[in-house]
């Protein structure tokens, strides 16, 4: 399997990655054992990049990856996402709105680490831009998690070039 380096970092992943949202979230329920077997086969075939988010399920996708990829720890890269509100009696997701406040980012990181059964999230990125929180605050919050060993790399999804530049100045 060919490898790729992401950005200017030393983060190297397989040229093919696996978006895992539909492994536990979507149109029809997935069989957990079948999905674990599928994820094992992907790892055995050289896939090293797996993408998830707390909103997939919600929470169940991270739990699935944590269980399935536990035997591959240190050999795979897990990307996780943050950025949605946790409303009372409502699962986090696009319908609840964005929440990228620093305290929310840190709370999501802690919970995701437990569900993923890892010491550090390899790549942690903002799921959607949050218009109510300056990107500099978002990048600063994730930057604080890096020396703590909770996150290795920071990324952005659905952000324009100017937002990426502003985040890069902080991180």
C-alpha positions in Angstrom: 0.0 0.0 0.0 1.4 3.4 -0.9 1.8 6.0 1.8 1.1 9.7 1.9 2.3 12.5 4.3 -0.4 14.8 5.4 0.5 18.5 5.1 3.9 19.6 6.5 3.7 17.2 9.3 5.3 13.8 9.7 1.9 12.2 9.8 2.0 9.3 7.3 -1.0 7.4 6.3 -2.0 4.9 3.6 -2.9 6.4 0.3 -6.4 4.9 0.8 -8.2 5.9 3.9 -11.5 4.7 5.4 -14.3 7.0 6.3 -16.1 5.0 9.0 -19.4 7.0 9.5 -21.6 4.3 7.8 -20.1 1.5 9.8 -22.4 2.4 12.7 -24.6 5.3 11.5 -26.8 5.8 8.5 -29.7 4.3 6.6 -29.8 0.9 8.3 -28.3 -0.6 11.4 -24.9 -2.3 10.8 -24.0 -5.6 12.4 -21.3 -4.8 14.9 -19.3 -8.1 14.4 -19.5 -7.7 10.7 -18.1 -4.2 10.9 -15.3 -5.3 13.3 -14.4 -8.0 10.8 -14.5 -5.5 8.0 -12.2 -3.0 9.9 -9.8 -5.8 10.8 -9.6 -6.8 7.1 -8.9 -3.2 6.1 -6.1 -3.0 8.7 -4.7 -6.3 7.5 -4.6 -5.1 3.9 -2.6 -2.0 4.8 -5.3 0.7 5.4 -3.8 2.8 8.1 -6.1 5.9 8.0 -9.5 5.7 9.7 -11.9 8.7 10.1 -14.6 9.0 12.7 -16.4 11.6 14.8 -18.4 11.7 18.0 -21.6 12.6 16.1 -21.5 9.3 14.1 -24.0 7.2 16.1 -23.7 9.4 18.1 -20.7 8.0 20.0 -21.1 4.5 18.8 -18.8 4.9 15.8 -15.9 5.8 18.1 -16.7 2.9 20.3 -16.7 0.5 17.3 -13.4 1.8 16.1 -12.0 1.6 19.6 -12.9 -2.1 19.8 -12.0 -3.0 16.3 -8.7 -1.2 16.0 -7.4 -2.0 19.5 -5.2 -4.9 18.1 -3.7 -2.4 15.6 -2.7 0.3 18.1 0.4 2.1 17.0 0.0 0.9 13.4 -3.1 2.9 12.4 -4.0 6.6 12.4 -7.4 7.6 13.8 -8.8 11.0 12.8 -11.6 12.3 15.0 -13.7 15.4 14.8 -15.4 17.9 17.2 -17.6 20.9 16.8 -21.3 20.2 17.5 -23.4 21.2 20.4 -24.6 18.7 23.0 -28.1 19.7 23.7 -30.3 18.2 26.5 -32.1 15.1 25.2 -30.6 15.6 21.7 -27.7 13.9 20.1 -24.9 16.2 18.9 -25.0 16.8 15.2 -25.7 19.4 12.5 -29.2 19.9 13.8 -28.0 21.0 17.2 -25.7 23.7 15.8 -22.0 24.2 16.1 -20.0 24.4 19.4 -16.2 24.9 19.1 -15.7 26.7 22.3 -12.4 25.7 23.9 -14.0 24.0 26.9 -16.2 22.0 24.5 -13.2 20.9 22.4 -11.4 19.7 25.5 -14.5 17.8 26.8 -15.0 16.1 23.4 -11.3 15.1 23.3 -11.5 13.5 26.7 -14.6 11.6 25.9 -13.3 10.5 22.5 -10.1 9.2 23.9 -12.0 6.9 26.2 -14.4 5.7 23.4 -11.5 5.2 21.0 -9.4 3.4 23.7 -6.3 5.4 22.7 -3.8 7.6 24.6 -3.8 10.2 21.8 -6.1 11.1 18.9 -3.8 11.1 15.9 -5.6 13.8 14.0 -8.3 16.0 15.7 -10.1 18.4 13.5 -13.1 20.8 13.5 -16.0 19.1 11.7 -17.6 22.4 10.5 -16.5 26.1 11.0 -18.2 27.7 14.0 -19.1 31.3 13.2 -19.4 32.1 16.9 -15.9 31.1 17.9 -12.8 32.7 16.3 -10.6 30.1 14.6 -7.7 31.4 16.6 -9.5 30.2 19.8 -10.2 26.8 18.2 -6.6 26.3 17.1 -5.4 27.5 20.5 -7.5 25.0 22.3 -6.3 22.1 20.2 -2.7 23.3 20.4 -3.0 23.0 24.2 -4.0 19.3 23.9 -0.9 18.5 21.9 1.8 18.9 24.6 -0.6 17.1 27.0 -0.3 14.1 24.7 -4.0 13.9 24.0 -3.8 15.0 20.3 -1.0 14.6 17.8 -2.2 16.8 14.9 -4.8 19.4 14.2 -6.9 19.8 11.1 -9.9 21.6 9.7 -12.8 20.4 7.6 -14.9 22.6 5.2 -12.8 25.7 5.9 -11.7 28.3 3.4 -8.0 29.2 2.7 -8.1 32.3 4.9 -9.4 30.4 7.9 -6.7 27.8 7.4 -4.0 30.5 7.3 -5.4 32.1 10.5 -5.5 28.7 12.3 -2.0 27.9 11.1 -0.6 31.1 12.7 -1.7 29.8 16.1 -1.0 26.1 15.8 
